[in-house]
Amino acid sequence: MAARALMFQGTGSDVGKSLIVAGLCRALALRGLNVRPFKPQNMSNNAAVTADGGEIGRAQALQARAARVAASVHMNPVLLKPQSEIGAQIVVQGRVFASAKAAAYQHIKRDLLPFVLDSFARLRREADIVLVEGAGSASEINLRDNDIANMGFARAAAVPVVLIGDIDRGGVIASLAGTKAVIAAEDAALIGGFIVNKFRGDPALFAAGMERIARLTGWQPLGLVPYFAEAHLLPAEDAMALAAPRAIKARQAGKEGAERLRIAVPILPHIANFDDLDPLEAEPAVDLVRVRAGEALPGDADLILLPGSKATIADLAALRAAGFDIDIAAHRRRGGVVLGLCGGYQMLGRMIADPDGIEGPPGKVDGLGLLDVTTTVVAAKRLEPVQGKSCDGASFSGYEMHMGVTEGADCARPFAHRANGSPEGAVSADGRVIGTYVHGLFADDRQRGAWLTRFSAGPTHVAYDAQLERTLDALAAHVAAHLDLDRLLTLAR
């Protein structure tokens, strides 16, 4: 018997769909239900490697964790990863399918619906309930033809819908009622109720607002959910999160003589897998400074970290245009340490070649020249979990996700060895420039602690996995307190 399903769509992007679904995944799992998250189409450069050897959006991987099941490619069958000149890379059921610009993709979508429905059917066969997350806004009627992300999927799969509005950004009554006004009547009939999310203040003050929305739409009010203050402790999927003000954290008093670690991170246009930064930012002894074009990398930084990129050559050009290459060179002359993760690792080398035009026009560019390595961009994508030890003896557990092959003299001094003994990464002769393809490196407490100790800011003061679990439990309690779970289960079919 197929599982019940319920879809959560939004009046816009960043209304909290991913968090609501993650909280419900954990809350229903705690009730003993076998839950699966599902997002038909996602757009994000923050991806995760799955147990079945593919990639999906980071939010669905977090939702799988909340549901206490292994992440699968079928939880996000279509993933769009924005690139530079060629638009977006299209990943279907975990593997690269094609690349297309936005206009061309609108014609490709109709061919992807069978993959979406196949993945959805697989999940329904193994679960009690599937919680489906829409993408963007349900009211984007200009994109309704061939839609597979919102109402197009809901209609094709006959899944009832709950609509989420964000009161924090204002205009929530208009956004919910306006959605009812502009979408097709057949689509509106699928919506069984609405949620108002991110409320701040006295809920009694919006009781009349909930009633007015219900009268204007004919949909039942399912809950007024207060702002979840601990959301910043969970990995974000959308790069919009990088622009949000960072939460103030408790500062480490520390033992006498303990140092603080100041890390500077250039934020480039196609940054990918930026949740690599989260465990570092969670540490009380770390000041992580995100630096954008028009600003200078701080001269007192201990470590400059170049994160991953979905378009390394384009981001390298952006780095130079911002003058960050000059700041990095000055940091290096002062004896500072530079770490490159994945695309950042490629930038540190002497050259990046893209002979087949995987990222854009075929060609090659000079790298920053801080590591004696060269990288060739290739079509075959490496996607796999990885474990091992860095050469300082600290264990790590992470994953690789890249389309480049990096070779050169500095690879003879690897950053780490994988569990099978193979070398990984490269280190400069003086040990101050390091490159690695391992994502999730700092989520491992052992590896993060080794870096903190290197800069006399250790040991680690955060058990990162335990913090994620506590936050997911708190999120589950939060949504359960403000949503009627029994009524949601009744709506599901």
C-alpha positions as CSV (number, residue, x, y, z in Angstrom):
1,M,0.0,0.0,0.0
2,A,1.4,3.4,-1.0
3,A,2.2,5.8,1.8
4,R,0.2,8.9,2.5
5,A,1.7,12.2,1.2
6,L,1.4,15.9,2.0
7,M,3.1,18.7,0.1
8,F,4.3,22.0,1.6
9,Q,4.5,24.9,-0.8
10,G,5.3,28.5,-0.2
11,T,4.1,32.0,-1.2
12,G,7.8,32.7,-2.0
13,S,11.4,31.6,-1.5
14,D,12.8,31.4,2.0
15,V,9.4,31.3,3.8
16,G,10.7,28.4,5.9
17,K,9.4,25.3,3.9
18,S,12.6,23.4,4.4
19,L,12.6,23.9,8.2
20,I,8.9,23.1,8.6
21,V,9.4,19.8,6.7
22,A,12.5,19.0,8.7
23,G,10.7,19.6,11.9
24,L,7.8,17.5,10.9
25,C,10.1,14.7,9.7
26,R,11.6,14.5,13.2
27,A,8.3,15.0,15.0
28,L,6.5,12.2,13.0
29,A,9.5,9.9,13.3
30,L,9.3,10.4,17.1
31,R,5.7,9.2,16.8
32,G,7.0,6.0,15.3
33,L,6.1,6.7,11.7
34,N,8.4,5.8,8.8
35,V,8.9,9.2,7.2
36,R,10.6,10.2,3.9
37,P,11.3,13.8,2.7
38,F,10.9,14.6,-1.0
39,K,11.5,17.6,-3.1
40,P,10.8,17.1,-6.8
41,Q,13.0,19.9,-8.1
42,N,15.6,21.9,-6.1
43,M,18.0,24.7,-7.1
44,S,21.1,24.9,-4.9
45,N,24.9,24.7,-5.0
46,N,24.8,23.4,-1.4
47,A,24.6,19.6,-2.1
48,A,25.2,16.4,-0.2
49,V,26.5,13.0,-1.2
50,T,23.9,10.2,-0.6
51,A,24.4,6.7,0.7
52,D,23.4,5.4,-2.8
53,G,26.3,7.3,-4.5
54,G,24.6,10.4,-5.9
55,E,23.9,14.0,-4.8
56,I,20.9,15.9,-3.6
57,G,20.1,19.3,-2.1
58,R,21.5,19.9,1.4
59,A,18.0,20.5,2.8
60,Q,16.8,17.0,1.8
61,A,19.9,15.5,3.4
62,L,19.1,17.3,6.6
63,Q,15.4,16.3,6.4
64,A,16.5,12.7,5.9
65,R,18.6,13.0,9.1
66,A,15.6,14.5,10.8
67,A,13.6,11.4,9.7
68,R,16.4,9.2,10.9
69,V,16.9,7.5,7.6
70,A,19.8,7.5,5.1
71,A,19.7,10.1,2.4
72,S,18.8,8.9,-1.1
73,V,18.9,10.3,-4.6
74,H,15.2,9.8,-4.8
75,M,14.5,12.4,-2.1
76,N,15.5,15.1,-4.6
77,P,15.3,13.7,-8.2
78,V,16.0,16.9,-10.0
79,L,18.7,19.2,-8.7
80,L,19.7,22.4,-10.5
81,K,23.2,23.7,-9.7
82,P,23.7,27.2,-11.1
83,Q,26.9,27.8,-13.0
84,S,28.3,30.7,-15.0
85,E,28.0,31.1,-18.8
86,I,26.2,27.8,-19.3
87,G,23.3,28.4,-16.9
88,A,22.7,25.4,-14.6
89,Q,23.9,21.8,-14.4
90,I,21.0,19.5,-14.2
91,V,21.4,16.5,-11.9
92,V,18.7,13.8,-12.3
93,Q,18.4,11.0,-9.7
94,G,21.8,11.9,-8.3
95,R,23.8,12.1,-11.6
96,V,24.7,14.8,-14.0
97,F,22.1,14.7,-16.8
98,A,22.7,17.9,-18.8
99,S,23.5,21.6,-18.7
100,A,21.1,24.2,-19.9
101,K,20.3,27.9,-19.7
102,A,17.0,28.9,-17.9
103,A,14.9,29.3,-21.1
104,A,16.0,25.9,-22.5
105,Y,15.3,24.2,-19.1
106,Q,11.6,25.2,-19.3
107,H,11.4,22.9,-22.3
108,I,13.4,20.1,-20.7
109,K,11.2,19.9,-17.6
110,R,8.4,17.9,-19.3
111,D,11.0,15.2,-20.0
112,L,12.0,15.1,-16.3
113,L,8.5,14.5,-14.8
114,P,8.7,10.7,-15.3
115,F,11.9,10.6,-13.3
116,V,10.3,12.7,-10.6
117,L,7.2,10.5,-10.4
118,D,9.4,7.3,-10.4
119,S,11.4,8.6,-7.4
120,F,8.2,9.6,-5.6
121,A,6.7,6.2,-6.1
122,R,9.8,4.5,-4.8
123,L,9.7,6.5,-1.6
124,R,6.0,5.9,-1.1
125,R,6.6,2.1,-1.3
126,E,9.0,2.2,1.7
127,A,7.3,4.8,4.0
128,D,4.2,5.5,6.1
129,I,4.2,9.1,4.9
130,V,6.1,11.3,2.4
131,L,6.5,15.0,3.2
132,V,6.9,16.9,-0.1
133,E,8.6,20.3,-0.3
134,G,7.8,22.7,-3.1
135,A,10.3,25.2,-4.6
136,G,10.1,28.9,-4.8
137,S,6.5,30.3,-5.0
138,A,3.3,28.5,-5.8
139,S,2.0,31.6,-7.5
140,E,4.7,31.7,-10.3
141,I,2.0,31.2,-12.9
142,N,4.4,32.3,-15.6
143,L,6.3,29.0,-15.0
144,R,3.2,26.8,-14.5
145,D,3.4,25.1,-17.9
146,N,5.4,21.9,-17.5
147,D,5.9,22.7,-13.8
148,I,7.4,19.8,-11.8
149,A,8.3,21.7,-8.6
150,N,4.9,22.9,-7.2
151,M,1.4,22.6,-8.5
152,G,2.5,20.7,-11.6
153,F,3.8,17.9,-9.4
154,A,0.9,18.1,-7.0
155,R,-1.6,17.7,-9.8
156,A,0.4,14.9,-11.5
157,A,0.8,12.9,-8.3
158,A,-2.6,13.8,-6.7
159,V,-0.9,15.1,-3.5
160,P,-2.8,17.6,-1.2
161,V,-1.0,20.9,-0.4
162,V,-0.4,23.1,2.6
163,L,0.6,26.7,1.7
164,I,3.2,28.5,3.9
165,G,3.4,32.2,4.2
166,D,6.2,34.2,6.0
167,I,4.9,37.0,8.2
168,D,8.4,38.1,9.1
169,R,8.9,39.8,5.7
170,G,5.4,41.5,5.8
171,G,2.4,41.3,3.6
172,V,1.5,37.7,4.6
173,I,-2.3,38.2,4.3
174,A,-1.9,39.6,0.7
175,S,0.6,36.8,-0.2
176,L,-1.6,34.0,0.9
177,A,-4.9,35.5,-0.5
178,G,-3.1,36.7,-3.6
179,T,-1.9,33.1,-4.3
180,K,-5.5,32.0,-4.2
181,A,-6.4,34.8,-6.6
182,V,-3.9,34.1,-9.3
183,I,-3.5,30.3,-9.4
184,A,-5.9,28.1,-11.4
185,A,-9.0,26.9,-9.6
186,E,-7.9,23.3,-10.1
187,D,-4.7,24.1,-8.3
188,A,-6.3,26.0,-5.5
189,A,-8.6,23.0,-4.9
190,L,-5.6,21.0,-3.9
191,I,-4.7,23.4,-1.1
192,G,-6.2,22.1,2.2
193,G,-4.9,24.7,4.6
194,F,-2.2,27.3,5.3
195,I,0.5,28.0,7.8
196,V,1.8,31.4,8.8
197,N,5.5,31.1,9.7
198,K,8.2,33.1,11.5
199,F,5.8,35.0,13.8
200,R,7.3,37.3,16.4
201,G,5.3,38.7,19.4
202,D,1.9,38.0,20.9
203,P,0.0,35.4,18.8
204,A,-3.3,36.8,20.0
205,L,-2.6,40.0,18.0
206,F,-2.8,37.9,14.7
207,A,-5.8,35.8,15.6
208,A,-8.0,38.1,13.5
209,G,-5.4,37.9,10.6
210,M,-5.6,34.1,10.6
211,E,-9.4,34.3,10.5
212,R,-9.3,36.8,7.6
213,I,-7.0,34.7,5.5
214,A,-9.3,31.7,6.1
215,R,-12.3,33.7,4.9
216,L,-10.5,35.1,1.8
217,T,-9.2,31.7,0.7
218,G,-11.5,29.1,2.0
219,W,-8.5,27.2,3.4
220,Q,-8.3,26.1,7.0
221,P,-5.7,27.7,9.3
222,L,-3.2,25.0,10.4
223,G,-1.0,27.0,12.7
224,L,0.8,30.2,13.5
225,V,4.5,29.2,14.0
226,P,6.8,31.5,15.9
227,Y,10.3,32.3,14.6
228,F,12.7,29.5,15.4
229,A,15.7,31.2,16.8
230,E,18.0,28.2,16.6
231,A,17.6,27.8,12.8
232,H,21.1,29.2,12.4
233,L,22.5,26.1,14.0
234,L,21.3,23.9,11.1
235,P,23.0,23.8,7.6
236,A,21.4,26.3,5.2
237,E,20.7,25.4,1.6
238,D,20.2,28.8,0.1
239,A,23.2,31.2,-0.4
240,M,20.8,33.9,0.8
241,A,21.7,32.7,4.2
242,L,25.3,34.0,3.7
243,A,23.9,37.5,3.7
244,A,21.9,37.2,6.8
245,P,23.2,38.7,10.1
246,R,25.0,36.1,12.1
247,A,23.8,35.1,15.5
248,I,25.8,36.3,18.4
249,K,27.4,33.3,20.1
250,A,28.8,32.9,23.5
251,R,32.5,33.7,23.5
252,Q,35.1,31.3,25.0
253,A,36.5,32.5,28.2
254,G,39.3,29.9,27.6
255,K,42.2,28.9,29.7
256,E,45.0,31.3,30.3
257,G,47.1,31.7,27.2
258,A,44.4,30.4,24.9
259,E,44.2,32.2,21.5
260,R,41.3,33.1,19.3
261,L,41.3,31.9,15.7
262,R,40.4,34.5,13.1
263,I,39.4,33.0,9.7
264,A,38.7,35.1,6.6
265,V,36.5,33.7,3.9
266,P,36.1,35.4,0.5
267,I,32.4,35.0,-0.6
268,L,32.4,34.5,-4.3
269,P,29.4,34.4,-6.7
270,H,29.2,30.6,-7.2
271,I,30.1,29.5,-3.7
272,A,29.2,25.8,-3.1
273,N,28.9,23.6,-0.1
274,F,29.2,26.6,2.1
275,D,27.9,24.6,5.1
276,D,31.6,23.6,5.4
277,L,31.8,26.9,7.3
278,D,29.1,26.1,9.9
279,P,31.1,23.9,12.3
280,L,33.9,26.5,12.5
281,E,31.4,29.3,13.1
282,A,29.9,27.3,15.9
283,E,33.1,27.3,17.8
284,P,33.3,30.0,20.6
285,A,37.0,30.5,20.0
286,V,36.6,31.2,16.3
287,D,35.9,34.5,14.6
288,L,34.8,33.6,11.1
289,V,34.7,36.7,8.8
290,R,32.8,36.5,5.5
291,V,34.3,39.0,3.1
292,R,32.5,40.3,0.0
293,A,33.7,42.2,-3.1
294,G,34.4,45.8,-2.1
295,E,35.9,44.8,1.2
296,A,39.5,43.7,2.1
297,L,40.5,40.5,3.7
298,P,41.4,41.4,7.2
299,G,45.1,41.7,7.8
300,D,45.0,40.1,11.2
301,A,43.5,36.8,9.9
302,D,45.3,33.7,11.0
303,L,43.7,31.6,8.2
304,I,42.3,32.4,4.8
305,L,39.8,29.7,3.7
306,L,38.8,29.5,0.1
307,P,35.5,27.4,0.0
308,G,34.1,25.3,-2.8
309,S,32.8,26.7,-6.1
310,K,30.4,25.4,-8.8
311,A,32.2,27.5,-11.4
312,T,35.8,27.6,-10.3
313,I,37.2,29.6,-13.3
314,A,34.5,32.2,-13.1
315,D,35.0,32.5,-9.3
316,L,38.7,32.8,-9.7
317,A,38.2,35.8,-12.1
318,A,35.8,37.3,-9.5
319,L,38.4,36.8,-6.8
320,R,40.9,38.7,-8.8
321,A,38.5,41.4,-9.8
322,A,37.8,42.0,-6.1
323,G,41.5,42.3,-5.3
324,F,41.4,39.3,-3.0
325,D,44.4,37.8,-4.8
326,I,46.5,40.7,-3.6
327,D,45.2,40.3,0.0
328,I,46.0,36.6,-0.1
329,A,49.5,37.2,-1.3
330,A,50.1,39.7,1.4
331,H,48.7,37.3,4.0
332,R,51.1,34.6,2.7
333,R,54.1,36.9,2.9
334,R,53.2,37.6,6.6
335,G,53.4,33.9,7.3
336,G,49.7,33.3,7.3
337,V,48.1,30.0,6.4
338,V,45.8,29.4,3.4
339,L,43.4,26.5,3.0
340,G,41.5,25.7,-0.2
341,L,38.5,23.3,-0.2
342,C,37.6,21.7,-3.5
343,G,37.2,24.6,-5.9
344,G,39.3,26.7,-3.6
345,Y,42.0,24.0,-3.8
346,Q,42.0,24.2,-7.5
347,M,42.3,28.0,-7.4
348,L,45.5,27.7,-5.3
349,G,47.4,25.8,-8.1
350,R,49.4,27.1,-11.0
351,M,46.7,26.5,-13.7
352,I,43.1,25.3,-14.2
353,A,42.4,23.8,-17.6
354,D,38.9,23.2,-19.0
355,P,39.6,21.7,-22.4
356,D,36.1,20.4,-23.0
357,G,34.2,23.5,-21.9
358,I,32.6,21.8,-18.9
359,E,32.3,25.1,-16.9
360,G,32.2,27.5,-19.8
361,P,34.2,28.3,-22.9
362,P,37.1,25.8,-23.4
363,G,40.5,27.1,-22.3
364,K,42.8,27.5,-19.3
365,V,43.7,30.1,-16.8
366,D,46.5,30.8,-14.4
367,G,45.7,29.9,-10.8
368,L,47.1,31.8,-7.7
369,G,50.3,29.8,-7.9
370,L,50.5,29.1,-4.2
371,L,50.6,25.3,-4.7
372,D,52.6,23.5,-7.3
373,V,49.7,21.7,-8.8
374,T,47.5,21.9,-11.9
375,T,43.9,21.0,-12.4
376,T,42.0,19.6,-15.4
377,V,38.2,19.9,-15.3
378,V,36.7,16.6,-16.5
379,A,33.2,15.4,-17.2
380,A,33.3,12.5,-14.8
381,K,32.2,13.6,-11.4
382,R,33.6,12.1,-8.2
383,L,30.8,11.6,-5.6
384,E,31.6,9.5,-2.6
385,P,31.9,9.5,1.2
386,V,35.5,9.5,2.4
387,Q,37.3,8.7,5.7
388,G,40.9,8.8,6.6
389,K,43.5,10.7,8.5
390,S,45.2,14.0,7.8
391,C,49.0,13.9,7.9
392,D,49.0,15.3,11.4
393,G,47.3,12.1,12.5
394,A,43.8,13.6,13.0
395,S,40.9,11.4,11.7
396,F,38.2,12.8,9.5
397,S,35.0,11.8,7.9
398,G,33.5,13.7,4.9
399,Y,32.8,13.4,1.3
400,E,34.1,14.3,-2.2
401,M,32.1,16.0,-4.9
402,H,34.1,17.4,-7.8
403,M,34.8,17.3,-11.5
404,G,38.5,18.0,-11.5
405,V,41.7,16.0,-11.5
406,T,44.6,17.8,-9.7
407,E,48.2,16.7,-10.0
408,G,51.6,18.2,-9.3
409,A,54.8,18.2,-7.2
410,D,53.0,19.4,-4.0
411,C,50.7,16.3,-4.2
412,A,53.8,14.4,-3.0
413,R,53.0,16.1,0.3
414,P,49.4,15.0,0.7
415,F,47.1,16.7,3.1
416,A,45.7,13.3,4.1
417,H,45.4,9.6,3.4
418,R,42.0,8.0,2.8
419,A,41.1,4.9,4.7
420,N,42.3,2.8,1.7
421,G,45.7,4.4,2.0
422,S,45.5,6.6,-1.1
423,P,46.8,10.1,-0.8
424,E,44.5,13.2,-0.9
425,G,45.2,16.8,-1.4
426,A,48.5,18.8,-1.4
427,V,50.6,20.9,1.0
428,S,53.3,23.5,0.1
429,A,56.9,22.9,1.1
430,D,56.6,25.2,4.2
431,G,53.3,23.7,5.2
432,R,51.4,27.0,5.1
433,V,49.3,26.4,2.0
434,I,47.0,23.4,2.0
435,G,44.5,22.1,-0.6
436,T,41.9,19.3,-0.2
437,Y,38.9,17.9,-2.0
438,V,37.3,16.8,1.3
439,H,34.0,18.5,2.1
440,G,32.5,18.2,5.6
441,L,36.0,18.2,7.0
442,F,35.3,20.5,9.9
443,A,32.0,18.7,10.8
444,D,34.3,16.0,12.3
445,D,35.1,17.1,15.8
446,R,38.5,15.4,15.7
447,Q,39.7,17.2,12.6
448,R,38.2,20.5,13.6
449,G,39.9,20.2,17.0
450,A,43.3,19.6,15.3
451,W,43.0,22.8,13.4
452,L,42.0,24.8,16.5
453,T,45.0,23.2,18.4
454,R,47.3,24.2,15.5
455,F,46.4,27.8,16.1
456,S,46.5,27.5,19.9
457,A,42.7,28.0,20.0
458,G,41.8,24.3,20.8
459,P,40.5,22.0,21.8
460,T,37.1,22.0,20.2
461,H,34.3,23.2,22.5
462,V,31.4,21.9,20.3
463,A,30.2,18.4,19.6
464,Y,28.8,19.2,16.2
465,D,26.8,16.1,15.5
466,A,25.2,16.2,18.9
467,Q,24.4,19.9,18.4
468,L,22.6,19.1,15.2
469,E,20.6,16.4,16.9
470,R,19.6,18.6,19.7
471,T,18.6,21.3,17.3
472,L,16.5,18.9,15.2
473,D,14.7,17.7,18.4
474,A,14.1,21.3,19.4
475,L,12.7,22.1,15.9
476,A,10.4,19.0,16.2
477,A,9.1,20.2,19.5
478,H,8.6,23.7,18.1
479,V,6.5,22.7,15.1
480,A,4.6,20.1,17.2
481,A,3.7,22.8,19.7
482,H,2.3,25.1,17.1
483,L,0.9,22.8,14.4
484,D,-1.9,20.3,14.7
485,L,0.0,17.1,13.7
486,D,-3.2,15.0,13.7
487,R,-5.0,17.4,11.4
488,L,-2.0,17.4,9.0
489,L,-2.0,13.6,9.0
490,T,-5.7,13.7,8.2
491,L,-5.1,16.0,5.3
492,A,-2.4,13.7,3.9
493,R,-3.6,11.0,1.4
